[in-house]
Amino acid sequence: MINLEAENSLLGCLLKDTSLIKATQVKPKHFHDTANRMIFETLKKLDSKDEPIDVVTIITAIQPENLNKIGGPQKLTMLESVSVNIENYKTYENYIIEAWKVREAKRLQETEISSLEDIRSLQEKLAELDENTTEEEYDHKETLIQLHRDIEKQQDGLSGYDTGYNDLNAYLDGFQEKNLIVVAARPSVGKTALMLNHGERHALNGGVVAIFSLEMAKEELLKRKISSMGKIDGHKMRNPKTYFNADDWTNYQKALATLSHMKIYIYDKSGQTVSYIRSKVRQLRRKYPNEQILVMIDYLQLIRTEERYERKDIEIGEITRSLKELAKEESVPVYLLSQLSRAVTTRQDKRPIMSDIRDSGSVEQDADVIMFLHRDDYYDRDSESDNIIEIIIAKQRNGAVGIIKMLYLKEFNRFVELDKRYDDQGSIQESG
C-alpha cells in the first residue's frame, strides 16, 4: 500500500510550520517514496541543529549527488505549494503509518515458514505492527492537565455511559470507559436480554454500540430488540402474520423505524477472536472518532484464541487480559457476558459466587466490574419471587458492591425497575 499524497501533504505541512517537525510521530522508515524519505531526514537534521529551514537550506544540506534523487529543486517547490490544512497533519501521519503497516504485514507474510517457532515469531511481529509504532515519553503533568480538562468538560450527571437504570447508575455511575465489565449467569436467566437493554439505552442516547454475538445470529438479536423496543410478546415475533394484532403491527413499525436510525453494529461471524474484535472496534473508532462506543460480547467462553493452550482456564485468562487491554487502548467499556458452571446448581443457596464463573482463570483479576444475575424462579417454579431478578454486583474496582432487584419481563425481553410496571398494552406505567 502506498499513499504518496499523504507523504507529500505531511511534508508540505512541515515546510509551512517547521515547529511540527519536533511534534511529528512519523519516522523515516514510514515513508515509501525514497525522495520523500530523504527530504524528511534532511528536515529532521536541520531542525536538530536549530538551523533555518527553507528550500535553499534544504538544497544546501543535501549533497549534490543526491539532489537529483529527490527530484531537484522542483520537488521542494512543489511541496511548498501543496494545498494543505496544517490542522490535518495528524491525519496525514496516520495515513502514512497505516500504509507502512500494510506494506510491512505483506512483507512478513512472504517470510518462509519452516517451524512452529517461525509461526509464533510471525504472529508476534504482526501483532507488534498493530500496536503503537512510535515511542512516547510519559509526562505525568500532561496527564494531570488532560485529567483536569476532562473534569471541566464533564456535564452534571453520570461520569460513564448511562446504563438505563437509576439503581445501577447509582452503584456504577454509568459504564466507565476503559473498564472490563463481566456479566455472568446460567443459561436462559436473561443476560443477553440485559445486554440488549443496556445497548438500547446507549444507542438511544446517541452512542455507538458494537455487539459481537458468538452464539446468536444477528437476525435473532434484532427480533429480540424489536420485541423489547416495541413491547411485543417475543413468541409473536416467531410468526407475526399469524399472531400480530393491529397494535402489534403499529408497535412493530415504530420499533423498526427507531432501530433503523440507531448506530448499532452486530457482528455474528463464528469463531471470533480478540484480534477480530479489536479490528472491528478500531474501524468503528476511525468512523466515529468523537463518539462514545460501547463494546458488547456474547459470550466469553465462545471466543477463540490464535493458539492452543494446555488448559481452558489459561486460555480464558489470555482472552480477558486482551479484552482489558482493548478497553484501555480504545477508551471504551467492554461489556462481556459469561457462563456460570454447574457448581451453582448443587448448592442450597443458588446465588453465584466468583468461583462459579466457568473456566474463571483470571476473570476476577482482569475485570473492573463483575455482576451476576440470579432468579429464584429459575430454580424453583413455585417461588414467590416470580420474574424478580437480582443483579449482584460482586466486584467493583472503584466502588461499592451490593444487590439490585429488578423485574424481568421475559415475554418482552425487557428489564424494568421495580417502581415501574407494564399495563395490558405493554406501556410502562410509573407506580405511585
N, C-alpha and C positions, 0 to 999 in steps of 0.2 A: 504494500500500500504506500502510495506517495501522495503528499499534499504540498506541492511546491507553492501553491497560492498562499497557504498558511505560513510557510517559511519566509516567503517574500514579505508578507504583511507584518510578521513579527519583526523582521529586520528593519522594515520601514518605520515601525513604532520606536525601535531602539535609536534610530538615527534622528527621529523627531524629538524624542525625550530620552536623552542619554542617562538620566537618573534610573531608568528602568533596567539598565544593564546589570546593576547590582541586585535588583529585585527578582530578575527572571529566574525561573526554576529549570529552564531548558539548558541542556549541556550539549557540547559539540557533537557527541555521538548520536544525538537525536535527529540531526539533520541528514536527509538523504542526498541532497544536492551538494556536490563537492565544493562548488563555488560559494554557496551559502554558508557551508561549514567553515571555510577559510575566512570569510568575511566576519562571521560571528567570533571566531577565535581572535581575530585582529581587534575587534571591538572590546573583547574582554581584556586583552593585553594592554591596550591603550588606557582603558578605564582603571586597571590595576595600578598604572603608573601615574594616574591623575593627569594625563595629557589631554589636550583638547581633541575632540572627535568631529571630524568633517571629512569631506571627500578627499581633500588634499592630504590630511594626516594619515588617512587610511591607505592611500596610494603610496605614501612615503614609507609606511610601516610594512607594506607588503613588498617583498623582494621583487625586483624587475622581472625575473624569470617566471614568477607566479602571477603577474598581473594579467596575462592573457588567460590563465586558468580560471580566473574569476569573471572573465568576460570584459575586462578592461574598464576604463573609467565610465563607459556607457552603462555598465551593470550598476554601479554605485549611484549614478544619476537617476537611473530607473527606480531604484529602491527609495531614493529620496522623494521621488514624485508619486510613489504609490499612494492611492487614496485609501487611508485607513482611519479608523476611530481608535485613538490611543487607549480609550477606556476598555476596548475589547482585546487588549493584548493577552490577558489571561485565557481568553477563548482560543486565540491563535496558539498559545502554548499547549493547551490541552489537545488541540488537533494534531500538533506536531508529535507530541509524546504518544498519543494513541496510534498514530501511523507507524511510529517506530516500534511500538509493542507488537503490532500486527506483523511487521517485517521480521522481527526477532522470533516471534512464535512460528512463523513459516520456516525460518532457518533452522530452528531447533527441531521441528518436526521432520526435517530431512536428515537428522542425525542418525547414523547407523545404530541399530539396537541389536545387541548380541547376548544380553543377560538381563536378569531381573533387576540388578543394580542399575543398569543403564536406564531401565524404565522408571525406576524411582528417582534417579537423577534428573531425567527429563521432566517428570511431574513436578519436582521441586523448582526447577528452573522456570517452567511455565507458570507455576504459582507465584514465583517472585515477580514475574512480569506484571501480574495483576495487582501487586502491591504498589505503594508509592515509589516512584522512580527517582526521587530526589531526597537528599538528606536535609532535615530541618533542625536548626538549633532550638532548643527549648528555652524559653524565657518565661518564668512564672509571672512576671509583671504584665506581659502581654495577655496571658491567660486571665489574670485578675481584671484587667481592663475590659476584656471581652465579656467576662462574667458580669461586671457592673453594667455594661451596655445591655446585656440580655435582661437583667433585672429591671432596668429602666424601661425597656420596651414591653415588659410583661404587663398584660392587662389585668385588671381586677378579676378574680376568679381562680380557675384552676391553673396550676403550673404545667400540667400534662394534657393529654388528649381526653376529652370528655368520654366517659365510659357509657353514658346514657342513663346512669342510675345514681341517685343522690347519695345513698348509703355507701356505695362502693367508692364514689368520688371522695367521700368524707375520709375513708381509710387511705386511699391511694393518691389523692389529689390528682386524679386522672392517670392515664397510662403515660409513663415518663419516657422521653427519648433516651436511647442508649441502654434501655432495660430489656432483659430477657424475662418474659412473663410466662410461666408454665401453669396451665390449667389441666388438671388430671381428674379422671373419673372412670368408672366402669363403663362398658359399652351400653349405649342407649339411655344413659342417665340424662343427657342433654347438653353435653359440652360443645357439640357442633352448633346447636341452636343458639347457645350463649355467644359463641364466637361470631355468628352471623348477626346477632343483635348488636353486639359491640361495633362490628364493622358498619352496620347500617347507620348507627348514630354518627360515627366518624365521617362517613360519606355525606350524610345529610348536613353536616357542619361544613362541608366544602372540602374535606380532606380526600386523600388518595388511599385506597385500600387494595393491597395485593394479597390475594388468597392463594396459597399453594395447597391444593387438595390432592392428597395421595391416595385417598380411599374412594371418594365420591366423584362422579362426573360433574362437569360444570352445569349441565342441564338439570341435574337433580338439585344442586345447590341453588340454582336460580328459581326452581319451583318452590323450594323452601323459603327463599327470600320473598317471593310473590305472596305466598301463604301468610307469612309474618306481616309484611307491609300492608297487604290487602285485608288482613284479618279474615282469611278464608280457611275453612277446615282443610287441613292437609290431605285428608282422604279424598276430598272432592277434586283435588288437583290431579289425581290419577286419571280421571275421566271427566273433564269439565263439561263436555257436551251432554253427558248423561245427568250429572249431579248439580251443576250450577243453576241457581235461580237468578232472577233479574238483578238482585242486589249483589250477588257474587260476581256477575259479569261487569257491573259498574265498578266494584272494588278492584277487580282484576285489571281493568283498563287503567284505572288511576295508579295502581301499583306499578304497572308496566311503564307508564309514562314517567313516573318519578324515577324508577330504576334505570331507565334508559339515559337519564341525564347525570347519573352518579358516576364518579370516577372509580369504578370497581373493576379490577383485573383478576380473572380467575385462571390459574394455570393447573390443569389436571393431567399433565403428562405423567405417565407411570415411570417408576424408577428414578425419581428426582433425587439429586444430590445437593449438598450445600453449595457447591460451585455453581450449579444451575440456578439455585435460588438467588445466590449473590449476583449473578449476571443479570437476572431479570430485575432485581431491585435497583441495580445501577442504571439499567436502561430507563426505569421509571424516574430515577433521580435526575438523569440528564433531560428527560422530557418535562419534569416538574421540579426545577431546581429550587424553587422557593416554597413548595407546598409541603404540608405535613403528611408523611407517608406512614401508614400502619401496615406492618407485615404480619400475616396470619398463616399458620401452618397446621394442617390437619393430616396426619399427626406424626409425632416424633419417631415412633418405632418403625415407620414405613420409609423413612429417609434412608437412602443408600449411601455407602461410602465408596471412595475411589479405590480403596484397597481392603483386603480382608484382615480381620482381627481374630485372635485366638479365642476371645471371649466377647459375648454380646455387650456386657456392661462397659468394656473398654471402648467398643465401637460407639455406643451411645454417648459416652463421655467425650469422645472426639467430636461428635456431632454438636452437642450442646456448647462445647468450648468454641467451635467455629461459628455457631449462631450468635453467641455472645459477642464475638469479635465483629460480626456483621452489624449487630445493633450499634456498637461503638463507632465503627468506621463510617456508617451512613447516617448516624444520629437518628435512628428510628426505634420505636418499640417493636420488639419481635414477640408476638403472641403465639405461643407454642402449646398445642394440645398433646396430651399424653395419656396412654392407657394405664390402668392400675392392674396389678397382679391379682390372682385369685385369692391371695392370702387374706384380703379384707373380708371375704365371704365366710371365712372359717371362724371369725371372732364373734363374740356375743355383741360387742359394740362395733358396728359396721362402719363407723366414721373413719375415713382414711388417715393414715399417718405417712410420714416421709418414706419409710421403707417399703410402702405399698406400690410406689411408682415402679412400673415394670422395667427391669434392667436398669435400675436407677443410676448406677455408676456415679458420676459426679454431677448429676442434675441438681441436687441440693446445693452444691458448691457454686455452680455456674449461674443458677437462676437468681435474679434480683427479687422476684415475687413468685411464690408458689401458692396456688389456690386449688382446693379440692371441691368437687361437687358431691353432695350427699342427699339422697332421698330415702326416707323411711319406707315409703310405699314401693320402692324398687325391690326391697327385700320382704316386705310384709304387705300384702294386698289389703289387709284389713286395718291398716294403720289409720289412725285418726288424723295424721298429717298428710292427707291426700293432696298431691300436687304441690306440696310445700318442699322447696329445695333449699338446702343450706350451702352457702358459699363460704367455705372455711379458708380464711387467709392464714395459712400455716407458716409462711415466711414472708417478710418484707424487710429488705436490707436497710431501708431508711425510714421505717415507720412501724406502726403498731400491727399486731395480729389480732384476729377475732373472727366472729361468725356473723354473717348476714343472712337473713331469711328472706326468700322471695317466692312468688307464685309462678309456677311453671305451667303454662297453658300448652300442653303437648299438641293439641289439635291445631294450634296456630303457630307452633314452633316459636313461641314467644315467652320471654321472661318479663314479669311485671312486679313492681314493688308492691308490698302488701297493703299500702294505702290506696291502691288502685284496683279496679275490677273491670271486667268486661260485661256489658249488658248483652241481651239476647241478639243484638245486631252486630256484636263484636267490637263496638267502640269503647274506648277507655273511659271509665267514669271515676271521678275522684270521690272517695268516701268522706263523709263529713264527720 
